[in-house]
Amino acid sequence: MKKIAIIGSGSWGVALAIHLAKMGHTVKIWSFEKEEADLINNEKRCKFLPNVIIPENIVCKTNYEEVIKDADIILQVTPSKFTRNIVREYKKYIDVEKQPIIVCSKGIEKETSLTLDEVILEEIPNARIGALSRT
């Protein structure tokens, strides 16, 4: 089983985490808000998915290094308008040779009209990037 880092604790990030945890993977979620991380860790709930119980093999942290360290794969699941700044904050913790980044968010960067994979590649030029698709 894989160790998966999910950057983003909204409904989509938590839904992906639940699915992956149910498949047996170990999942760490990064959240911007300590209160949100505490809700996920202590009550096993998500404010965006009120009727869902979060599996025990999911933990949420507000520290990028703790979430990314030892991860086999990183899922980028933050809103497009925050992607560049968040990637700038966590890029120093990534091993680009061993940790691919999968873009799971939709949208483009408003200021540049770049797709999110292009934004990440501008910030981490050697990153291995993938993206969810509908096929």
Secondary structure, DSSP 8 states (H G I E B T S, - for coil): --EEEEE--SHHHHHHHHHHHHTT-EEEEE-S-HHHHHIIIII--BTTBTT----TTEEEES-HHHHHTT-SEEEE-S-HHHHHHHHHHHGGG--TTT--EEE----B-TTT--BHHHHHHHHSTT--EEE----
